[in-house]
Amino acid sequence: MRRWLVLFALLLPLQAFAAIDTYEFKDEASRVRFQQLTDELRCPKCQNQNLADSNSPIAKDLRTEIHRMLGEDQSDDEIIDFMVARYGEFVLYKPRKTASTWVLWYGPFVLLAFGALVIVLISRRKRKPQAEVVDACSDEVQDASLSEADAQRLNAMLKQDGDQ
């Protein structure tokens, strides 16, 4: 039991190394803007974490930079433009709608429409019935897919069967 307590006591101080960023803001609106910006900007190193959740050194530096820029009363667009200029469009979780991202935004809808068109065309082709009409009085078959000579030959065969 004593070994477990010693082990626990040795592991307990490791939590003290966790980094906690504390920033002072001039008003609550600046704090909210800071939280929004760090939530919507992606960490360049972690790739799947935003700046607020990342513990990487570059994320800490970027949070400090955002805090500095907010202190200089820069707008959100100016801060985002600075980050994009420095790290590229990758830092945005929601890429901008530009010519280079057109496929990303509208490509799935184009593919969906193309797939629906293919399905409609295939189903119409299979649904087209063979136009076969039997004249009830004369037992003659009129088939739209048969040539005229084939239709006459088929009618002749049907007449021979009817006569017998």
C-alpha positions as CSV (number, residue, x, y, z in Angstrom):
1,M,0.0,0.0,0.0
2,R,2.8,2.3,0.8
3,R,4.4,1.7,-2.6
4,W,1.1,2.9,-4.3
5,L,1.0,6.1,-2.2
6,V,4.7,6.8,-3.1
7,L,4.0,6.2,-6.8
8,F,0.9,8.4,-6.7
9,A,2.9,11.1,-4.9
10,L,5.6,11.0,-7.6
11,L,3.1,11.2,-10.5
12,L,1.0,14.0,-8.9
13,P,3.5,16.9,-9.7
14,L,3.4,16.0,-13.5
15,Q,0.1,17.8,-13.7
16,A,1.9,21.1,-12.8
17,F,3.6,21.1,-16.1
18,A,0.3,21.6,-18.0
19,A,0.4,25.0,-19.8
20,I,-2.5,27.4,-19.0
21,D,-2.6,30.5,-21.0
22,T,-4.0,33.5,-19.1
23,Y,-4.7,36.7,-21.1
24,E,-6.2,39.9,-19.8
25,F,-8.7,41.7,-22.0
26,K,-9.9,45.2,-21.8
27,D,-13.6,44.1,-22.1
28,E,-15.8,41.1,-22.4
29,A,-16.3,41.6,-26.1
30,S,-12.5,41.2,-26.7
31,R,-12.6,38.0,-24.7
32,V,-15.5,36.6,-26.8
33,R,-13.7,37.6,-30.1
34,F,-10.5,35.9,-28.9
35,Q,-12.5,32.7,-28.1
36,Q,-14.2,32.8,-31.5
37,L,-11.0,33.3,-33.4
38,T,-9.1,30.6,-31.6
39,D,-12.1,28.2,-32.1
40,E,-12.3,28.9,-35.9
41,L,-8.6,28.9,-36.7
42,R,-6.8,25.6,-37.1
43,C,-3.4,24.8,-35.6
44,P,-0.8,24.5,-38.4
45,K,1.0,21.7,-36.6
46,C,-1.9,19.6,-35.1
47,Q,-4.0,19.9,-38.3
48,N,-7.2,18.6,-36.6
49,Q,-7.3,20.8,-33.6
50,N,-8.2,24.5,-33.4
51,L,-5.9,27.0,-31.7
52,A,-7.9,26.9,-28.5
53,D,-7.5,23.2,-28.0
54,S,-4.0,22.7,-29.2
55,N,-1.0,22.4,-26.8
56,S,1.7,22.8,-29.5
57,P,4.2,25.7,-29.1
58,I,3.1,27.2,-32.4
59,A,-0.6,27.3,-31.2
60,K,0.5,29.1,-28.1
61,D,2.4,31.6,-30.2
62,L,-0.6,32.2,-32.4
63,R,-2.9,32.6,-29.4
64,T,-0.4,35.3,-28.1
65,E,-0.4,36.9,-31.6
66,I,-4.2,37.0,-31.7
67,H,-4.2,38.5,-28.2
68,R,-1.7,41.2,-29.3
69,M,-3.7,42.0,-32.5
70,L,-6.9,42.3,-30.5
71,G,-5.1,44.7,-28.1
72,E,-4.3,46.8,-31.2
73,D,-8.0,46.9,-32.1
74,Q,-7.6,45.0,-35.3
75,S,-10.8,43.6,-36.8
76,D,-11.5,39.9,-37.1
77,D,-11.0,40.0,-40.9
78,E,-7.6,41.6,-40.5
79,I,-6.5,38.9,-38.0
80,I,-7.8,36.1,-40.2
81,D,-6.1,37.7,-43.3
82,F,-2.9,37.8,-41.4
83,M,-3.1,34.1,-40.4
84,V,-4.0,33.1,-44.0
85,A,-1.2,35.2,-45.4
86,R,1.2,33.5,-43.0
87,Y,0.0,29.9,-43.0
88,G,-2.3,29.6,-46.1
89,E,-6.0,28.7,-46.4
90,F,-5.3,25.6,-44.4
91,V,-5.7,27.5,-41.1
92,L,-9.4,28.1,-41.9
93,Y,-11.8,25.4,-40.9
94,K,-14.3,26.9,-43.3
95,P,-12.4,27.8,-46.5
96,R,-13.4,30.9,-48.4
97,K,-15.4,30.6,-51.6
98,T,-12.8,31.5,-54.3
99,A,-12.0,30.1,-57.7
100,S,-9.6,27.7,-56.3
101,T,-12.1,26.3,-53.8
102,W,-15.1,26.1,-56.2
103,V,-14.8,22.3,-56.5
104,L,-14.7,21.9,-52.8
105,W,-17.9,23.9,-52.2
106,Y,-20.0,22.9,-55.3
107,G,-18.4,19.7,-56.5
108,P,-20.5,17.4,-54.4
109,F,-23.7,19.0,-55.6
110,V,-22.6,18.7,-59.2
111,L,-21.7,15.0,-58.7
112,L,-25.1,14.4,-57.0
113,A,-27.0,16.0,-59.9
114,F,-25.0,14.0,-62.4
115,G,-25.7,10.7,-60.5
116,A,-29.4,11.6,-60.3
117,L,-29.5,12.3,-64.1
118,V,-27.8,8.9,-64.8
119,I,-30.3,7.1,-62.6
120,V,-33.2,8.8,-64.3
121,L,-31.9,8.0,-67.8
122,I,-31.3,4.3,-66.9
123,S,-34.7,3.9,-65.3
124,R,-36.5,5.5,-68.3
125,R,-34.6,3.2,-70.7
126,K,-35.6,0.1,-68.7
127,R,-39.2,1.3,-68.2
128,K,-39.9,1.7,-72.0
129,P,-42.1,-1.2,-72.8
130,Q,-41.9,-3.0,-76.1
131,A,-45.0,-1.7,-77.9
132,E,-46.7,-5.0,-78.8
133,V,-50.3,-4.7,-79.8
134,V,-52.5,-7.6,-80.8
135,D,-55.5,-6.8,-82.8
136,A,-58.3,-8.7,-81.2
137,C,-60.3,-9.2,-84.4
138,S,-57.6,-10.4,-86.7
139,D,-55.0,-11.8,-84.3
140,E,-52.3,-9.7,-86.0
141,V,-49.3,-8.6,-84.0
142,Q,-48.0,-5.1,-84.5
143,D,-44.6,-4.7,-82.7
144,A,-42.8,-1.4,-82.9
145,S,-39.4,-3.2,-82.5
146,L,-40.0,-5.6,-85.5
147,S,-39.3,-4.6,-89.0
148,E,-42.1,-4.7,-91.5
149,A,-41.0,-7.9,-93.1
150,D,-40.7,-9.7,-89.7
151,A,-44.1,-8.4,-88.7
152,Q,-45.7,-9.8,-91.9
153,R,-43.9,-13.2,-91.4
154,L,-45.1,-13.3,-87.8
155,N,-48.7,-12.5,-88.8
156,A,-48.6,-15.3,-91.4
157,M,-47.5,-17.8,-88.8
158,L,-50.3,-16.7,-86.5
159,K,-52.8,-17.1,-89.3
160,Q,-51.6,-20.7,-90.0
161,D,-51.9,-21.6,-86.4
162,G,-55.4,-20.1,-86.2
163,D,-56.5,-22.0,-89.3
164,Q,-55.4,-25.4,-87.9
